[in-house]
Amino acid sequence: MYQAGRVAHAQKDFQLAKQLYEKAAGLNYVASYINLGVLSYQVSGTPKDYDAARRWYEKAVAANDPAGLNADAAPRAVREDRRLIGDDPPWQARQSCC
């Protein structure tokens, strides 16, 4: 389902992509969480839902998804909207390498 969602996403069939990603997420396919977050905030021609994007990114972080753990993966618009995400969203935590 996830791969079919990626195909639909690439073909700009965002409604179908969202449905397929949601089915994959329902089966705990973690990679779908980031894609659902992207569809929630970034896709042109679809309603922006920053709260849904935040929930999907947080779910990815909770599942230890490397993309979710990467601070740059979270969209800047979502990271900066403090009304929705609070002051310390989990994806902004960076680990020191040195």
N, C-alpha and C positions, 0 to 999 in steps of 0.2 A: 504494500500500500504506500509506503513511504516513497519508493522509487517512482511509482505512478504519480504521486503528488509532485515530485520533482519535474517529471515530464510535463504535467499540466501547468506547473509554475513557469517553466521555460516557454511554454506555448501561450503564456499570459491568460490562461483560463484560471483566474485566481479563486473563483468560487469552488471549482472542482478541486483545485490544489488544497484549499482550506479543508474541504470535506475529507479528502484522503489523508492529509496530515493529522486531522483530528481522530480519524480511525486508527492511524498508526500510534498516536499519542495514547489512545485508549488501551492499546496493547503494550504500553510502556516502552515504545520505541523512542528512545531519548533524543535522537537526532531531529525528530519532528518538532520538538519544543522550540528550538531556535527558529526554525522556518515559520512556525505559527507566530512567533514574536515578530518576525520581519513582516509577515502578512498583516499583522495587526497595526503596524505603525507606518510602514514605509511604502507600501504598494500604491502606485498612482491609480486612481479610479475606484478605490475602496475606502470606506469610512475609516478614519483614524481612531484607534482605540488604544490609547496609551496605557490604560489600566490593564487591559488584556495582554499587551506586550510585556508589561512589567511582570505579570503573573507567569507568563511562559518563560521569560528569562530566569526568574527565580526558581521555577521548577527545573530548568536545565542546571542551574547552580546546585540545587539540592541533590540532583542525580549525578553530580560530578562530571558533567559534560565539559570537555575541554573548551569548546567554543563558549559555553556559558560562563566558565571560569575566567576567560580572557576578558579583561576590562574593556578592551576595544570592541568586543562583540556586541556589547549592549549599546543600543543606539544613543547617540548624544542627546537627542531630543528627550528620550525617556530618562536618561541619567540626570539631566538638568531640571526636569520637572519635579521639584521637591514636594509639590502639593500631592503628587501621586506616589512617589517612592520613598519619601522620608529623607532624612539627612545622611544615611549611611547604607545605601543599597549594597547587597552582598557582592555584586559583581564588580564593585569598585575597589574591593580589598585587593591590594597587590602584595605579593610576597617578595621580600628582598632576596636577591640571589647571592649577595656578597656579604 
